[in-house]
């Protein structure tokens, strides 16, 4: 028996842009970016999001759940340490969609400016459309916190 269901869903787009100043040198900010996209990543509620990032062109970025289980989020499209990282792939979307992330870092005096852009298109669910701005803001702030902690002198 074959069931045919059709709908009139249309392809949608999303664009999220965020910029943040980080009180840390650009090299430390870039290192914090890579660290935060790895095994130390966390959701907004503090739940661990164990990621693996292969930091080279074509490298994978995926959520590693162990026992050969996980979720592929994307490939490294461009990496130019310490100024640029671009990722393209489905991200958190387990449906027809393609996304592109760009993390651009520029020197701002003694600190760093991180500019983030997420562009996506596909059958984007309302839950993702509403949740992504908050989720990306959370991750970007964690990058800032991590970099500033690394850059500050150890208190004795």
Phi, psi and omega in degrees: 000135179245133177249128179249115175239134177227153179222171181254036177296145178241159177290134179240163176238159176219142173220126179234129178234134178217147175223143182213143175267137183239126180276067180200151176299155185302322181296320179290320179297318179294318177299318178296322176301310180297319178298316184290335178272005181253214188292347181268002181298147180223148171284172183299332181273005179092356178294134180295139174238081186291102180258158169236132176236119175269101192277066174207159181305128182087352180296153181271152170234116184213155176274119184262110180262003180081165179053039180060029176246152178166196184214119178285127180255328180172180175244149172289117178271316180220137171219123179223079181302139358258030189247341189207136170220127176235137180234137174231143180159190184284345185055229184274007189264112177265056178199173184297105179198153175226142185225156177222126176249140174228123173249111180246127180246134178228148179288133176230092183063239177269000182242199185222143172254122176256121176247126183242135175226129173241122174238135180215159174210149181147201179271073188281124182287153176302324180298317178290317181302319181281325186275332186300316180302320179291318180297314179294321178300320179298310182296319180295320178293324177294324175299313178302310181301315181298314181295316182294326177293318178294325184280338183281143179296144179296134178274136182250000000 
